[in-house]
Amino acid sequence: MKKSLEPLRLLAGQLAVLQAEARALGMFAGDRELVACPRCGLMEDVTFTGLLITCRASALGEDTGLRFEEIQAGKFRCPKCGGIVTETPEKPTAKTKPAKRKSRK
């Protein structure tokens, strides 16, 4: 018996709408990794209220008011120095790596 995927599709659509609304309000939608410029050190951070900010490592939590510009999927332009920053996916840790299955003989 096949279950309908329609409820899941509706939920996914609602999630996409909420993420777009969050981004429009300056909030972090959690749909990508935060970026940091290796050239000048400007980095993204998220406040405890969910706002996406940029700051320097020496002044964490102090918003500069600058915002990285997404120029294509996964690539951002640093608003401070103009450097191109590539989003790096989160690397799996020992806790998140899938366990190897023992082969049955």
Secondary structure, DSSP 4 states (H G I P E B T S, - for coil): -PPPSHHHHHHHHHHHHHHHHHHHTTB--SSS---B-TTT--EEEE-TT-BEEEE-GGGTT---S---EEEETTEEE-TTT--EEE--PPPP-TTTSPPPPPPP-
